[in-house]
């Protein structure tokens, strides 16, 4: 069945299979450990980016230190990063997507004239949707709000969201 998202299943399966075949005692434990390490590394990179972005937009060391402490010392964050569920990568990608969306709305003219920033937003959104099917509801739910707040740029925003939705359904 297609109960679980295909991309999550492929990534998880390939990493676990790699760990199984190349581990020392040829057990699934090596594969699952490798998958957990992959997820923890991915989360650490995303959380590090978020902390750096907080400092970039606020230039406040205390707020940045609090964000670091939250990501580093709040036990559910660490436990969540180790969990082998489809929610981990999806949530990290959702967090990146929200940051990129926020960045876009902070300076619409600059972002919409930058192809790398638009592509980064679309790729992150499509990956988010591919790692958990609920991601497409986020994109569709954002549509009326983004069109309302975009005002003069609604056509470009609509095109970006349509490209994202179309790419997700094609993939």
DSSP file (Angstrom, degrees, kcal/mol; ACC not computed):
  #  RESIDUE AA STRUCTURE BP1 BP2  ACC     N-H-->O    O-->H-N    N-H-->O    O-->H-N    TCO  KAPPA ALPHA  PHI   PSI    X-CA   Y-CA   Z-CA
    1    1 A X              0   0    0      0, 0.0     3,-0.3     0, 0.0     0, 0.0   0.000 360.0 360.0 360.0 167.5    0.0    0.0    0.0
    2    2 A X        +     0   0    0      1,-0.2     4,-0.1     3,-0.0     0, 0.0  -0.160 360.0 126.0-102.4  37.9    1.0    3.6   -0.3
    3    3 A X        +     0   0    0      2,-0.1     2,-0.3     3,-0.0    -1,-0.2   0.898  68.5  49.0 -64.2 -41.1    0.4    4.3    3.4
    4    4 A X  S    S-     0   0    0     -3,-0.3   128,-0.1     1,-0.1   127,-0.0  -0.756 103.9 -94.4 -99.6 147.5    3.8    5.7    4.0
    5    5 A X     >  -     0   0    0     -2,-0.3     4,-2.1   126,-0.3     5,-0.2  -0.336  30.6-132.7 -60.8 137.9    5.4    8.3    1.7
    6    6 A X  H  > S+     0   0    0      1,-0.2     4,-2.7     2,-0.2     5,-0.2   0.901 101.8  51.4 -61.5 -45.3    7.5    6.8   -1.0
    7    7 A X  H  > S+     0   0    0    123,-0.6     4,-2.7     1,-0.2     5,-0.3   0.913 110.7  48.5 -63.3 -42.1   10.6    9.0   -0.5
    8    8 A X  H  > S+     0   0    0    122,-0.7     4,-2.7     1,-0.2     5,-0.3   0.926 112.9  48.6 -61.7 -43.7   10.7    8.4    3.2
    9    9 A X  H  X S+     0   0    0     -4,-2.1     4,-2.6     2,-0.2    -2,-0.2   0.905 113.0  47.5 -63.7 -42.2   10.5    4.7    2.7
   10   10 A X  H  X S+     0   0    0     -4,-2.7     4,-2.6     2,-0.2     5,-0.2   0.936 114.9  44.6 -65.1 -46.8   13.2    4.7    0.0
   11   11 A X  H  X S+     0   0    0     -4,-2.7     4,-2.3    -5,-0.2     5,-0.2   0.953 117.7  44.1 -63.4 -49.3   15.6    6.8    2.0
   12   12 A X  H  X S+     0   0    0     -4,-2.7     4,-2.5    -5,-0.3     5,-0.2   0.929 115.5  48.3 -61.5 -45.6   15.0    4.9    5.2
   13   13 A X  H  X S+     0   0    0     -4,-2.6     4,-2.6    -5,-0.3    -1,-0.2   0.903 112.2  47.7 -63.1 -42.8   15.2    1.5    3.4
   14   14 A X  H  X S+     0   0    0     -4,-2.6     4,-2.4    -5,-0.2    -1,-0.2   0.909 113.8  46.9 -67.1 -41.5   18.4    2.3    1.5
   15   15 A X  H  X S+     0   0    0     -4,-2.3     4,-2.4    -5,-0.2    -2,-0.2   0.926 115.2  45.6 -66.4 -43.4   20.2    3.6    4.6
   16   16 A X  H  X S+     0   0    0     -4,-2.5     4,-2.2    -5,-0.2    -2,-0.2   0.906 113.6  49.7 -66.1 -40.7   19.1    0.7    6.8
   17   17 A X  H  X S+     0   0    0     -4,-2.6     4,-2.4    -5,-0.2     5,-0.2   0.905 110.4  50.9 -64.4 -40.4   20.1   -1.8    4.0
   18   18 A X  H  X S+     0   0    0     -4,-2.4     4,-2.1     1,-0.2    -2,-0.2   0.939 112.7  45.7 -60.9 -47.2   23.5   -0.1    3.6
   19   19 A X  H  X S+     0   0    0     -4,-2.4     4,-0.9     1,-0.2     8,-0.3   0.850 112.0  52.9 -64.6 -34.2   24.1   -0.4    7.3
   20   20 A X  H  < S+     0   0    0     -4,-2.2    -2,-0.2     1,-0.2    -1,-0.2   0.920 114.7  39.3 -66.7 -44.6   22.9   -4.0    7.3
   21   21 A X  H  < S+     0   0    0     -4,-2.4    -2,-0.2     1,-0.2    -1,-0.2   0.783 124.6  36.6 -79.7 -27.3   25.2   -5.1    4.6
   22   22 A X  H  < S+     0   0    0     -4,-2.1    -1,-0.2    -5,-0.2    -2,-0.2   0.357  91.3 109.6-109.8   5.9   28.3   -3.2    5.6
   23   23 A X  S  < S-     0   0    0     -4,-0.9     3,-0.3    -3,-0.2    -3,-0.0  -0.322  77.9-111.9 -75.4 165.2   28.0   -3.4    9.3
   24   24 A X  S    S+     0   0    0      1,-0.2    -1,-0.1     2,-0.1    -4,-0.0   0.924 111.7  25.8 -66.3 -47.8   30.4   -5.5   11.4
   25   25 A X  S    S-     0   0    0      2,-0.1    -1,-0.2     0, 0.0    -5,-0.1   0.251 104.9-118.2-105.5  13.2   28.0   -8.3   12.6
   26   26 A X        +     0   0    0     -3,-0.3     2,-0.3     1,-0.2    -6,-0.1   0.958  63.9 138.1  49.7  66.8   25.5   -8.0    9.7
   27   27 A X    >>  -     0   0    0     -8,-0.3     3,-0.9    -7,-0.1     4,-0.8  -0.933  66.8-116.3-134.0 160.8   22.4   -7.1   11.7
   28   28 A X  H 3> S+     0   0    0     -2,-0.3     4,-2.7     1,-0.2     5,-0.2   0.735 107.2  75.1 -67.0 -21.5   19.6   -4.6   11.3
   29   29 A X  H 3> S+     0   0    0      1,-0.2     4,-2.5     2,-0.2    -1,-0.2   0.879  93.0  52.2 -58.8 -38.2   20.8   -2.7   14.4
   30   30 A X  H <> S+     0   0    0     -3,-0.9     4,-2.3     2,-0.2    -1,-0.2   0.909 110.7  47.6 -64.8 -40.9   23.7   -1.3   12.3
   31   31 A X  H  X S+     0   0    0     -4,-0.8     4,-2.2     2,-0.2    -2,-0.2   0.905 112.9  47.2 -66.3 -42.1   21.3   -0.1    9.7
   32   32 A X  H  X S+     0   0    0     -4,-2.7     4,-2.5     2,-0.2    -2,-0.2   0.889 111.6  51.3 -68.0 -38.5   18.9    1.5   12.2
   33   33 A X  H  X S+     0   0    0     -4,-2.5     4,-2.3    -5,-0.2    -2,-0.2   0.913 110.2  49.6 -63.0 -42.0   21.8    3.1   14.0
   34   34 A X  H  X S+     0   0    0     -4,-2.3     4,-2.4     2,-0.2    -2,-0.2   0.896 110.5  50.5 -63.6 -40.2   23.1    4.6   10.6
   35   35 A X  H  X S+     0   0    0     -4,-2.2     4,-2.6     2,-0.2    -2,-0.2   0.911 110.2  49.6 -64.1 -42.4   19.6    5.9    9.9
   36   36 A X  H  X S+     0   0    0     -4,-2.5     4,-2.8     2,-0.2    -2,-0.2   0.901 110.4  50.4 -62.7 -40.4   19.4    7.5   13.3
   37   37 A X  H  X S+     0   0    0     -4,-2.3     4,-2.4     2,-0.2    -2,-0.2   0.908 110.0  50.8 -63.7 -41.6   22.8    9.1   12.7
   38   38 A X  H  X S+     0   0    0     -4,-2.4     4,-2.6     2,-0.2    -2,-0.2   0.944 113.0  45.2 -59.4 -48.3   21.6   10.4    9.4
   39   39 A X  H  X S+     0   0    0     -4,-2.6     4,-2.8     1,-0.2     5,-0.2   0.911 113.0  49.7 -64.1 -42.6   18.5   11.9   10.9
   40   40 A X  H  X S+     0   0    0     -4,-2.8     4,-2.5     2,-0.2    -1,-0.2   0.897 112.3  48.3 -63.8 -39.4   20.3   13.4   13.8
   41   41 A X  H  X S+     0   0    0     -4,-2.4     4,-2.3     2,-0.2    -2,-0.2   0.926 111.8  49.2 -65.7 -44.6   22.9   15.0   11.4
   42   42 A X  H  X S+     0   0    0     -4,-2.6     4,-2.3     1,-0.2    -2,-0.2   0.932 113.4  46.6 -59.9 -46.2   20.1   16.3    9.2
   43   43 A X  H  X S+     0   0    0     -4,-2.8     4,-3.3     1,-0.2     5,-0.3   0.901 110.1  53.5 -63.2 -41.2   18.3   17.8   12.2
   44   44 A X  H  X S+     0   0    0     -4,-2.5     4,-2.4    -5,-0.2    -1,-0.2   0.900 109.7  48.2 -61.8 -40.2   21.6   19.3   13.6
   45   45 A X  H  X S+     0   0    0     -4,-2.3     4,-2.2     2,-0.2    -1,-0.2   0.933 114.9  44.9 -65.3 -45.2   22.2   21.0   10.2
   46   46 A X  H  X S+     0   0    0     -4,-2.3     4,-2.4     2,-0.2    -2,-0.2   0.931 115.1  47.2 -64.9 -45.9   18.7   22.4   10.1
   47   47 A X  H  X S+     0   0    0     -4,-3.3     4,-2.5     1,-0.2    -1,-0.2   0.893 111.5  51.7 -64.3 -38.8   18.7   23.5   13.7
   48   48 A X  H  X S+     0   0    0     -4,-2.4     4,-2.5    -5,-0.3    -1,-0.2   0.901 109.3  50.1 -62.3 -40.7   22.1   25.1   13.2
   49   49 A X  H  X S+     0   0    0     -4,-2.2     4,-2.5     2,-0.2    -2,-0.2   0.909 110.2  50.6 -62.7 -41.6   20.8   27.0   10.2
   50   50 A X  H  X S+     0   0    0     -4,-2.4     4,-2.5     2,-0.2    -2,-0.2   0.917 110.6  48.4 -63.0 -43.8   17.8   28.2   12.3
   51   51 A X  H  X S+     0   0    0     -4,-2.5     4,-2.0     1,-0.2    -1,-0.2   0.927 113.0  47.8 -62.6 -44.7   20.0   29.4   15.1
   52   52 A X  H  X S+     0   0    0     -4,-2.5     4,-2.3     1,-0.2    -1,-0.2   0.881 111.7  50.8 -63.5 -37.5   22.3   31.2   12.6
   53   53 A X  H  X S+     0   0    0     -4,-2.5     4,-2.5     2,-0.2     5,-0.3   0.883 106.4  54.2 -68.3 -38.3   19.2   32.7   10.9
   54   54 A X  H  X S+     0   0    0     -4,-2.5     4,-2.0     1,-0.2     5,-0.5   0.927 111.8  44.9 -60.1 -44.0   17.9   34.0   14.2
   55   55 A X  H  X S+     0   0    0     -4,-2.0     4,-2.3     1,-0.2    -2,-0.2   0.896 111.0  54.9 -66.7 -38.1   21.2   35.7   14.9
   56   56 A X  H  < S+     0   0    0     -4,-2.3    -2,-0.2     1,-0.2    -1,-0.2   0.909 116.2  35.0 -62.2 -43.4   21.2   37.1   11.3
   57   57 A X  H  < S+     0   0    0     -4,-2.5    -1,-0.2     1,-0.1    -2,-0.2   0.755 132.1  28.1 -87.3 -22.9   17.8   38.7   11.6
   58   58 A X  H  < S-     0   0    0     -4,-2.0    -3,-0.2    -5,-0.3    -2,-0.2   0.756  78.8-152.0-105.6 -30.3   17.9   39.8   15.2
   59   59 A X     <  +     0   0    0     -4,-2.3     2,-0.6    -5,-0.5    -4,-0.1   0.814  51.3 135.5  58.2  32.2   21.6   40.3   15.9
   60   60 A X     >  -     0   0    0     -6,-0.3     4,-1.9     1,-0.1    -1,-0.2  -0.947  44.2-163.7-115.4 118.5   20.9   39.5   19.5
   61   61 A X  H  > S+     0   0    0     -2,-0.6     4,-2.8     2,-0.2     5,-0.2   0.872  89.2  54.6 -68.3 -37.7   23.2   37.1   21.2
   62   62 A X  H  > S+     0   0    0      2,-0.2     4,-2.5     1,-0.2    -1,-0.2   0.934 110.0  45.9 -64.4 -45.3   20.9   36.3   24.1
   63   63 A X  H  > S+     0   0    0      2,-0.2     4,-2.2     1,-0.2    -1,-0.2   0.896 114.1  49.4 -63.0 -40.0   18.1   35.3   21.8
   64   64 A X  H  X S+     0   0    0     -4,-1.9     4,-2.4     2,-0.2    -2,-0.2   0.905 110.9  49.7 -65.2 -41.7   20.5   33.2   19.8
   65   65 A X  H  X S+     0   0    0     -4,-2.8     4,-2.6     2,-0.2    -2,-0.2   0.886 109.9  51.2 -65.0 -38.9   21.9   31.5   22.9
   66   66 A X  H  X S+     0   0    0     -4,-2.5     4,-2.4     2,-0.2    -2,-0.2   0.908 110.1  49.0 -64.6 -40.9   18.3   30.8   24.1
   67   67 A X  H  X S+     0   0    0     -4,-2.2     4,-2.5     2,-0.2     5,-0.2   0.911 111.1  50.6 -63.2 -41.9   17.6   29.2   20.7
   68   68 A X  H  X S+     0   0    0     -4,-2.4     4,-2.7     1,-0.2     5,-0.2   0.926 111.2  48.0 -61.1 -45.1   20.8   27.1   21.0
   69   69 A X  H  X S+     0   0    0     -4,-2.6     4,-2.9     2,-0.2     5,-0.4   0.888 110.4  52.5 -64.0 -39.0   19.8   26.0   24.5
   70   70 A X  H  X S+     0   0    0     -4,-2.4     4,-1.3     1,-0.2     7,-0.2   0.958 116.3  37.9 -61.7 -50.7   16.4   25.0   23.3
   71   71 A X  H  < S+     0   0    0     -4,-2.5    -2,-0.2     1,-0.2    -1,-0.2   0.849 124.6  41.1 -70.0 -33.1   17.6   22.9   20.4
   72   72 A X  H  < S+     0   0    0     -4,-2.7    -2,-0.2    -5,-0.2    -3,-0.2   0.816 126.4  24.1 -86.7 -31.1   20.6   21.5   22.4
   73   73 A X  H  < S+     0   0    0     -4,-2.9     2,-0.8    -5,-0.2    -3,-0.2   0.484  85.6 103.4-120.4  -3.2   19.2   20.8   25.8
   74   74 A X    >X  -     0   0    0     -4,-1.3     3,-1.5    -5,-0.4     4,-1.1  -0.738  64.1-146.0 -83.4 110.2   15.4   20.3   25.5
   75   75 A X  H 3> S+     0   0    0     -2,-0.8     4,-2.5     1,-0.3     5,-0.3   0.804  91.1  58.2 -53.8 -39.9   15.1   16.5   25.8
   76   76 A X  H 3> S+     0   0    0      1,-0.2     4,-2.5     2,-0.2    -1,-0.3   0.842 102.4  56.7 -62.1 -28.4   12.1   16.0   23.4
   77   77 A X  H <> S+     0   0    0     -3,-1.5     4,-2.2    -7,-0.2    -1,-0.2   0.954 110.4  42.9 -64.3 -47.9   14.1   17.6   20.6
   78   78 A X  H  X S+     0   0    0     -4,-1.1     4,-1.1     1,-0.2    -2,-0.2   0.903 115.8  48.5 -64.9 -41.1   16.9   15.1   21.0
   79   79 A X  H  X S+     0   0    0     -4,-2.5     4,-1.0     1,-0.2     3,-0.3   0.891 111.4  50.5 -65.7 -38.5   14.6   12.2   21.3
   80   80 A X  H >< S+     0   0    0     -4,-2.5     3,-0.6    -5,-0.3     5,-0.3   0.899 105.9  55.4 -65.7 -40.8   12.6   13.3   18.3
   81   81 A X  H 3< S+     0   0    0     -4,-2.2    -1,-0.2     1,-0.2    -2,-0.2   0.779 110.3  46.6 -64.7 -26.2   15.8   13.6   16.2
   82   82 A X  H 3< S+     0   0    0     -4,-1.1    -1,-0.2    -3,-0.3    -2,-0.2   0.663  87.3 107.8 -88.7 -17.7   16.6   10.0   17.0
   83   83 A X    <<  -     0   0    0     -4,-1.0     2,-0.9    -3,-0.6     5,-0.2  -0.343  68.1-137.8 -66.0 138.2   13.2    8.6   16.3
   84   84 A X        +     0   0    0      4,-0.1     2,-0.3     3,-0.1    -1,-0.1  -0.333  62.0 119.1 -94.5  54.2   12.9    6.5   13.1
   85   85 A X  S >  S-     0   0    0     -2,-0.9     3,-0.9    -5,-0.3     4,-0.5  -0.721  76.3-113.4-112.6 167.1    9.6    8.0   12.0
   86   86 A X  T 3> S+     0   0    0     -2,-0.3     4,-1.1     1,-0.2     5,-0.1   0.626 106.3  73.3 -72.6 -12.1    8.6    9.9    8.9
   87   87 A X  H 3> S+     0   0    0      1,-0.2     4,-2.7     2,-0.2    -1,-0.2   0.758  83.0  67.0 -74.3 -25.2    7.9   13.0   11.0
   88   88 A X  H <> S+     0   0    0     -3,-0.9     4,-2.1     2,-0.2     5,-0.2   0.974 107.1  33.9 -66.5 -58.6   11.5   13.9   11.7
   89   89 A X  H  > S+     0   0    0     -4,-0.5     4,-2.6     1,-0.2     5,-0.2   0.899 119.0  54.8 -65.0 -39.8   12.8   14.8    8.3
   90   90 A X  H  X S+     0   0    0     -4,-1.1     4,-2.6    41,-0.2    -2,-0.2   0.935 109.0  47.2 -57.2 -48.0    9.4   16.3    7.4
   91   91 A X  H  X S+     0   0    0     -4,-2.7     4,-2.2     2,-0.2    -1,-0.2   0.882 111.8  49.9 -64.7 -38.9    9.4   18.5   10.5
   92   92 A X  H  X S+     0   0    0     -4,-2.1     4,-2.1    -5,-0.2    -1,-0.2   0.918 113.0  46.8 -65.3 -42.4   12.9   19.7    9.8
   93   93 A X  H  X S+     0   0    0     -4,-2.6     4,-2.8     2,-0.2    -2,-0.2   0.872 110.1  53.9 -67.0 -36.1   12.0   20.5    6.2
   94   94 A X  H  X S+     0   0    0     -4,-2.6     4,-2.5    -5,-0.2    -2,-0.2   0.909 107.4  51.1 -62.0 -42.0    8.8   22.3    7.3
   95   95 A X  H  X S+     0   0    0     -4,-2.2     4,-1.9     2,-0.2    -2,-0.2   0.920 111.9  46.4 -62.4 -43.5   11.0   24.4    9.6
   96   96 A X  H  X S+     0   0    0     -4,-2.1     4,-2.7     2,-0.2     5,-0.2   0.917 110.9  53.1 -62.8 -43.0   13.2   25.3    6.7
   97   97 A X  H  X S+     0   0    0     -4,-2.8     4,-2.6     1,-0.2    -2,-0.2   0.910 108.3  49.7 -59.6 -43.4   10.2   26.0    4.5
   98   98 A X  H  X S+     0   0    0     -4,-2.5     4,-2.6     2,-0.2    -1,-0.2   0.896 111.1  49.6 -64.2 -39.9    8.8   28.4    7.0
   99   99 A X  H  X S+     0   0    0     -4,-1.9     4,-2.7     2,-0.2    -2,-0.2   0.933 112.9  46.5 -63.4 -45.1   12.1   30.2    7.3
  100  100 A X  H  X S+     0   0    0     -4,-2.7     4,-2.0     2,-0.2    -2,-0.2   0.877 113.3  49.6 -65.9 -36.8   12.4   30.5    3.5
  101  101 A X  H  X S+     0   0    0     -4,-2.6     4,-2.2    -5,-0.2    -2,-0.2   0.916 111.8  48.3 -66.4 -43.4    8.8   31.7    3.3
  102  102 A X  H  X S+     0   0    0     -4,-2.6     4,-1.6     1,-0.2    -2,-0.2   0.920 110.9  51.1 -60.7 -44.7    9.4   34.3    6.0
  103  103 A X  H  X S+     0   0    0     -4,-2.7     4,-1.1     1,-0.2    -1,-0.2   0.885 108.6  52.4 -61.0 -38.8   12.5   35.4    4.2
  104  104 A X  H  < S+     0   0    0     -4,-2.0     3,-0.5     1,-0.2     7,-0.3   0.931 110.8  45.8 -63.8 -45.3   10.5   35.8    1.0
  105  105 A X  H  < S+     0   0    0     -4,-2.2     3,-0.5     1,-0.2    -1,-0.2   0.701 102.7  65.0 -75.4 -17.6    7.8   37.9    2.7
  106  106 A X  H  < S+     0   0    0     -4,-1.6    -1,-0.2     1,-0.3    -2,-0.2   0.864 126.5   9.2 -67.3 -34.7   10.4   40.1    4.4
  107  107 A X  S  X S+     0   0    0     -4,-1.1     4,-2.4    -3,-0.5    -1,-0.3  -0.592  72.8 173.3-147.4  78.5   11.6   41.3    1.0
  108  108 A X  H  > S+     0   0    0     -3,-0.5     4,-2.9     1,-0.2     5,-0.3   0.903  77.0  51.7 -57.8 -48.8    9.3   40.2   -1.8
  109  109 A X  H  > S+     0   0    0      1,-0.2     4,-0.9     2,-0.2    -1,-0.2   0.915 114.2  43.1 -59.4 -42.4   10.8   42.1   -4.7
  110  110 A X  H  4 S+     0   0    0      2,-0.2     3,-0.4     1,-0.2     4,-0.4   0.934 117.2  45.5 -68.5 -45.6   14.4   40.8   -4.0
  111  111 A X  H >< S+     0   0    0     -4,-2.4     3,-1.3    -7,-0.3     7,-0.3   0.917 111.6  51.1 -65.3 -43.3   13.3   37.2   -3.3
  112  112 A X  H 3< S+     0   0    0     -4,-2.9    -1,-0.2     1,-0.3    -2,-0.2   0.673 109.7  50.9 -72.2 -14.6   11.0   37.0   -6.3
  113  113 A X  T 3< S+     0   0    0     -4,-0.9     2,-0.7    -3,-0.4    -1,-0.3   0.458  95.3  83.9 -95.5  -1.9   13.8   38.3   -8.6
  114  114 A X    <>  -     0   0    0     -3,-1.3     4,-2.0    -4,-0.4     5,-0.2  -0.878  59.4-167.5-104.6 108.0   16.3   35.7   -7.3
  115  115 A X  H  > S+     0   0    0     -2,-0.7     4,-3.0     1,-0.2     5,-0.2   0.889  87.2  55.5 -62.2 -40.7   15.9   32.4   -9.0
  116  116 A X  H  > S+     0   0    0      1,-0.2     4,-2.4     2,-0.2    -1,-0.2   0.903 109.1  47.6 -60.4 -38.2   18.1   30.5   -6.5
  117  117 A X  H  > S+     0   0    0      2,-0.2     4,-1.9     1,-0.2    -1,-0.2   0.893 113.8  46.9 -69.3 -38.6   15.8   31.7   -3.6
  118  118 A X  H  X S+     0   0    0     -4,-2.0     4,-2.5    -7,-0.3    -2,-0.2   0.931 113.9  47.7 -66.3 -44.9   12.7   30.7   -5.5
  119  119 A X  H  X S+     0   0    0     -4,-3.0     4,-3.0     1,-0.2     5,-0.3   0.898 109.9  53.2 -62.7 -40.9   14.2   27.3   -6.4
  120  120 A X  H  X S+     0   0    0     -4,-2.4     4,-2.1    -5,-0.2    -1,-0.2   0.906 110.6  47.5 -60.4 -42.4   15.3   26.8   -2.8
  121  121 A X  H  X S+     0   0    0     -4,-1.9     4,-2.3     2,-0.2    -2,-0.2   0.930 114.5  45.6 -64.8 -46.4   11.7   27.5   -1.6
  122  122 A X  H  X S+     0   0    0     -4,-2.5     4,-2.8     2,-0.2     5,-0.2   0.932 113.7  48.0 -64.8 -46.7   10.2   25.1   -4.2
  123  123 A X  H  X S+     0   0    0     -4,-3.0     4,-2.7     1,-0.2     5,-0.2   0.916 113.0  48.6 -62.4 -43.3   12.6   22.3   -3.6
  124  124 A X  H  X S+     0   0    0     -4,-2.1     4,-2.4    -5,-0.3    -1,-0.2   0.922 113.2  47.4 -62.6 -43.2   12.2   22.5    0.1
  125  125 A X  H  X S+     0   0    0     -4,-2.3     4,-2.3     2,-0.2    -2,-0.2   0.913 113.0  47.8 -65.3 -42.7    8.4   22.5   -0.2
  126  126 A X  H  X S+     0   0    0     -4,-2.8     4,-2.3     2,-0.2    -2,-0.2   0.927 113.2  47.7 -65.5 -43.9    8.4   19.6   -2.6
  127  127 A X  H  X S+     0   0    0     -4,-2.7     4,-1.8    -5,-0.2    -2,-0.2   0.908 109.9  53.7 -62.4 -40.5   10.8   17.5   -0.4
  128  128 A X  H  X S+     0   0    0     -4,-2.4     4,-0.9    -5,-0.2     7,-0.3   0.932 111.4  45.4 -58.1 -46.0    8.6   18.4    2.6
  129  129 A X  H  < S+     0   0    0     -4,-2.3     6,-0.3     1,-0.2     3,-0.3   0.861 111.3  52.8 -66.2 -36.0    5.6   17.1    0.8
  130  130 A X  H  < S+     0   0    0     -4,-2.3  -122,-0.7     1,-0.2  -123,-0.6   0.769 107.1  52.1 -73.3 -24.6    7.4   13.9   -0.4
  131  131 A X  H  < S+     0   0    0     -4,-1.8     2,-0.3     1,-0.3  -126,-0.3   0.665 128.6  12.2 -85.6 -16.2    8.5   13.1    3.1
  132  132 A X    ><  -     0   0    0     -4,-0.9     3,-2.1    -3,-0.3    -1,-0.3  -0.874  68.3-139.0-158.9 128.4    5.0   13.3    4.5
  133  133 A X  T >  S+     0   0    0     -2,-0.3     3,-1.2     1,-0.3     4,-0.4   0.738  98.2  70.9 -61.9 -24.3    1.8   13.5    2.5
  134  134 A X  T >> S+     0   0    0      1,-0.2     4,-1.0     2,-0.2     3,-0.9   0.678  78.6  81.2 -66.7 -15.9    0.3   16.1    4.9
  135  135 A X  H <> S+     0   0    0     -3,-2.1     4,-1.8    -7,-0.3     3,-0.3   0.826  82.4  60.8 -59.9 -32.7    2.8   18.6    3.5
  136  136 A X  H <> S+     0   0    0     -3,-1.2     4,-2.6    -4,-0.3    -1,-0.3   0.830  98.8  57.0 -67.1 -29.6    0.6   19.3    0.5
  137  137 A X  H <> S+     0   0    0     -3,-0.9     4,-2.5    -4,-0.4    -1,-0.2   0.830 103.7  53.9 -69.0 -30.4   -2.1   20.5    2.7
  138  138 A X  H  X S+     0   0    0     -4,-1.0     4,-1.7    -3,-0.3    -2,-0.2   0.931 110.3  46.2 -65.4 -45.5    0.3   23.1    4.2
  139  139 A X  H  X S+     0   0    0     -4,-1.8     4,-0.9     2,-0.2    -2,-0.2   0.943 116.2  44.1 -63.1 -48.2    1.0   24.4    0.7
  140  140 A X  H >X S+     0   0    0     -4,-2.6     3,-0.5     1,-0.2     4,-0.5   0.891 113.1  52.2 -65.6 -39.1   -2.7   24.5   -0.3
  141  141 A X  H 3X S+     0   0    0     -4,-2.5     4,-0.5     1,-0.2     3,-0.2   0.795 106.4  54.6 -66.8 -28.3   -3.6   26.0    3.0
  142  142 A X  H 3X S+     0   0    0     -4,-1.7     4,-3.1     1,-0.2     5,-0.3   0.734  87.1  86.1 -74.6 -22.4   -1.0   28.8    2.6
  143  143 A X  H <X S+     0   0    0     -4,-0.9     4,-2.3    -3,-0.5     5,-0.2   0.890  89.8  41.4 -51.3 -55.1   -2.4   29.8   -0.8
  144  144 A X  H  X S+     0   0    0     -4,-0.5     4,-1.8    -3,-0.2    -1,-0.2   0.892 118.0  48.0 -64.6 -35.8   -5.1   32.2    0.3
  145  145 A X  H  X S+     0   0    0     -4,-0.5     4,-2.6     2,-0.2     5,-0.2   0.919 112.8  46.7 -70.0 -42.9   -2.9   33.8    3.0
  146  146 A X  H  X S+     0   0    0     -4,-3.1     4,-1.7     1,-0.2    -2,-0.2   0.896 112.8  49.9 -67.4 -37.8    0.1   34.2    0.7
  147  147 A X  H  X S+     0   0    0     -4,-2.3     4,-0.9    -5,-0.3    -1,-0.2   0.885 112.4  48.3 -66.7 -36.1   -2.0   35.7   -2.1
  148  148 A X  H  < S+     0   0    0     -4,-1.8     3,-0.3    -5,-0.2    -2,-0.2   0.931 117.5  39.7 -68.2 -45.2   -3.6   38.1    0.4
  149  149 A X  H  < S+     0   0    0     -4,-2.6    -1,-0.2     1,-0.2    -2,-0.2   0.680 108.9  61.4 -80.8 -16.9   -0.3   39.3    1.9
  150  150 A X  H >< S+     0   0    0     -4,-1.7     3,-2.1    -5,-0.2     2,-0.5   0.764  71.1 165.1 -79.9 -24.8    1.6   39.3   -1.4
  151  151 A X  G >< S+     0   0    0     -4,-0.9     3,-1.2    -3,-0.3    -1,-0.2  -0.231  72.4  25.3  46.8 -94.5   -0.8   42.0   -2.9
  152  152 A X  G 3  S+     0   0    0     -2,-0.5    -1,-0.3     1,-0.3     3,-0.2   0.642 126.8  49.9 -73.0 -13.9    1.2   43.2   -6.0
  153  153 A X  G <> S+     0   0    0     -3,-2.1     4,-2.2     1,-0.2     3,-0.3   0.127  70.9 117.2-110.5  19.5    3.1   39.9   -6.4
  154  154 A X  H <> S+     0   0    0     -3,-1.2     4,-2.5     1,-0.2     5,-0.2   0.812  72.1  56.2 -62.4 -31.5    0.2   37.5   -6.2
  155  155 A X  H  > S+     0   0    0     -3,-0.2     4,-2.1     2,-0.2    -1,-0.2   0.919 110.2  44.4 -67.5 -42.3    0.8   36.2   -9.7
  156  156 A X  H  > S+     0   0    0     -3,-0.3     4,-2.3     2,-0.2    -2,-0.2   0.903 114.7  49.1 -68.1 -40.4    4.4   35.2   -9.0
  157  157 A X  H  X S+     0   0    0     -4,-2.2     4,-2.7     2,-0.2     5,-0.2   0.922 110.8  50.3 -64.2 -43.4    3.4   33.7   -5.6
  158  158 A X  H  X S+     0   0    0     -4,-2.5     4,-2.5    -5,-0.2    -1,-0.2   0.904 110.1  50.7 -60.8 -41.9    0.6   31.7   -7.3
  159  159 A X  H  X S+     0   0    0     -4,-2.1     4,-2.6     2,-0.2    -1,-0.2   0.912 110.5  49.2 -62.0 -42.9    3.0   30.5   -9.9
  160  160 A X  H  X S+     0   0    0     -4,-2.3     4,-2.3     2,-0.2    -2,-0.2   0.939 113.9  44.9 -62.6 -47.6    5.5   29.3   -7.2
  161  161 A X  H  X S+     0   0    0     -4,-2.7     4,-2.4     1,-0.2    -1,-0.2   0.864 113.8  50.0 -67.4 -35.2    2.8   27.5   -5.2
  162  162 A X  H  X S+     0   0    0     -4,-2.5     4,-3.0    -5,-0.2     5,-0.2   0.901 110.2  50.3 -68.4 -40.7    1.4   25.9   -8.4
  163  163 A X  H  X S+     0   0    0     -4,-2.6     4,-2.6    -5,-0.2    -2,-0.2   0.903 111.7  49.4 -61.5 -40.7    4.8   24.8   -9.5
  164  164 A X  H  X S+     0   0    0     -4,-2.3     4,-2.3     2,-0.2    -2,-0.2   0.945 114.0  43.7 -62.9 -49.0    5.4   23.3   -6.0
  165  165 A X  H  X S+     0   0    0     -4,-2.4     4,-2.3     2,-0.2    -2,-0.2   0.920 115.3  48.5 -64.5 -44.2    2.0   21.5   -6.1
  166  166 A X  H  X S+     0   0    0     -4,-3.0     4,-2.3     1,-0.2     5,-0.2   0.920 111.5  49.9 -61.8 -45.0    2.5   20.3   -9.7
  167  167 A X  H  X S+     0   0    0     -4,-2.6     4,-2.7    -5,-0.2    -1,-0.2   0.905 109.9  51.6 -61.6 -41.5    6.0   19.0   -8.9
  168  168 A X  H  < S+     0   0    0     -4,-2.3    -1,-0.2     1,-0.2    -2,-0.2   0.946 111.9  45.1 -60.9 -48.3    4.8   17.1   -5.9
  169  169 A X  H  < S+     0   0    0     -4,-2.3    -1,-0.2     1,-0.2    -2,-0.2   0.852 113.8  50.1 -68.7 -32.6    2.0   15.4   -7.8
  170  170 A X  H  <        0   0    0     -4,-2.3    -1,-0.2     1,-0.2    -2,-0.2   0.930 360.0 360.0 -67.1 -45.0    4.3   14.5  -10.7
  171  171 A X     <        0   0    0     -4,-2.7    -1,-0.2    -5,-0.2    -2,-0.2   0.496 360.0 360.0 -72.1 360.0    7.0   13.1   -8.4
